Amino acid sequence: MNDFDTVVVAAVIVAPGARVLAAQRAEPPALAGGWEFPGGKVDPGESETAALVRECREELGVEVTVGEQVGGDWSLSEGYVLRVWLCSLASGVPEAREHLALRWLGPGEYFSVEWLGADLPVMKTVENLLLSRD
Ligand SMILES: Nc1nc2c([nH]c(=O)n2[C@H]2C[C@H](O)[C@@H](COP(=O)(O)OP(=O)(O)OP(=O)(O)O)O2)c(=O)[nH]1
C-alpha cells in the first residue's frame, strides 16, 4: 500500500460454534449480490478500530468488541486496501440495515456463499484460525 490508499476495514464477527457473519452487498451494481464482511472506509482522523465499531453499529445495529487482526493488508481494487479483524458481539442482534441479507456460517458452510474476490482468501485464513482453536 502507499500513503494515498484508502483503508477499508472489515469485521469477522465470530459467534459460539465458530460461526461467522457474512453480509450480502446491496450496491454498487458491480458488487451487489456478492458476500463480504461488514465494514467500510475509515474516515479522516478516525482510528481503524473505531471505524470498525462505527460501521458495525451503522450497518448491523450491534456493538462489537474488536479482537485480533487477520493478516495484514489484503488487496482490493486500485487505491484501496482491506484490513480485517476478528470481532465478537458485545450487544445486539445483527440486522441487515444496508445489506440484502445476513447469514451466519458455521464450519462446513464457510464457502457456501459467493464471497467477493477480496474476501475469499480472508475466509480461508479465518477458517484456519478458527479450526486450529478447537
Ligand atoms: N465493507 C467491505 N467492503 C469490501 C469488502 N471486500 C471488498 O472488496 N470491499 C470493497 C467494496 C467497496 O468497494 C469498498 C468498501 O466500501 P463500502 O461501501 O463498504 O464503504 P462505506 O460503508 O464507507 O461506504 P461509502 O463511503 O461508499 O458510503 O471495499 C469487505 O469485506 N467489506
The ligand as a Tripos MOL2 file, in Angstrom:
@<TRIPOS>MOLECULE
LIG
   32    34     1     0     0
SMALL
NO_CHARGES

@<TRIPOS>ATOM
      1 N1        -17.0120   -3.3190    3.7540 N.pl3     1 LIG1
      2 C1        -16.3630   -4.1780    2.9550 C.ar      1 LIG1
      3 N2        -16.0020   -3.7440    1.7430 N.ar      1 LIG1
      4 C2        -15.3680   -4.6210    0.9670 C.ar      1 LIG1
      5 C3        -15.0810   -5.9440    1.3810 C.ar      1 LIG1
      6 N3        -14.4660   -6.5770    0.3530 N.ar      1 LIG1
      7 C4        -14.3850   -5.7100   -0.6620 C.ar      1 LIG1
      8 O1        -13.9010   -5.9180   -1.7800 O.2       1 LIG1
      9 N4        -14.9210   -4.4860   -0.2860 N.ar      1 LIG1
     10 C5        -14.9630   -3.2660   -1.1260 C.3       1 LIG1
     11 C6        -16.3540   -2.8930   -1.5300 C.3       1 LIG1
     12 C7        -16.2790   -1.3730   -1.6280 C.3       1 LIG1
     13 O2        -15.7740   -1.0370   -2.9180 O.3       1 LIG1
     14 C8        -15.2520   -0.9890   -0.5890 C.3       1 LIG1
     15 C9        -15.8620   -0.6080    0.7410 C.3       1 LIG1
     16 O3        -16.8280    0.3330    0.5580 O.3       1 LIG1
     17 P1        -18.1240    0.4850    1.4590 P.3       1 LIG1
     18 O4        -19.2210    0.8870    0.5450 O.co2     1 LIG1
     19 O5        -18.3630   -0.7320    2.2910 O.co2     1 LIG1
     20 O6        -17.6710    1.6550    2.3740 O.3       1 LIG1
     21 P2        -18.5680    2.6460    3.2430 P.3       1 LIG1
     22 O7        -19.5180    1.8200    4.0660 O.co2     1 LIG1
     23 O8        -17.6020    3.5260    3.9310 O.co2     1 LIG1
     24 O9        -19.4650    3.3720    2.2000 O.3       1 LIG1
     25 P3        -19.4180    4.7220    1.3840 P.3       1 LIG1
     26 O10       -18.2860    5.5740    1.8670 O.co2     1 LIG1
     27 O11       -19.2510    4.2690   -0.0460 O.co2     1 LIG1
     28 O12       -20.7690    5.2720    1.6330 O.co2     1 LIG1
     29 O13       -14.4400   -2.1610   -0.3920 O.3       1 LIG1
     30 C10       -15.4640   -6.3590    2.6670 C.ar      1 LIG1
     31 O14       -15.2570   -7.4940    3.1080 O.2       1 LIG1
     32 N5        -16.1060   -5.4360    3.4220 N.ar      1 LIG1
@<TRIPOS>BOND
     1     1     2 1
     2     2     3 ar
     3     2    32 ar
     4     3     4 ar
     5     4     5 ar
     6     4     9 ar
     7     5     6 ar
     8     5    30 ar
     9     6     7 ar
    10     7     8 2
    11     7     9 ar
    12     9    10 1
    13    10    11 1
    14    10    29 1
    15    11    12 1
    16    12    13 1
    17    12    14 1
    18    14    15 1
    19    14    29 1
    20    15    16 1
    21    16    17 1
    22    17    18 2
    23    17    19 1
    24    17    20 1
    25    20    21 1
    26    21    22 2
    27    21    23 1
    28    21    24 1
    29    24    25 1
    30    25    26 2
    31    25    27 1
    32    25    28 1
    33    30    31 2
    34    30    32 ar
@<TRIPOS>SUBSTRUCTURE
     1 LIG1         1 GROUP 0 **** ****
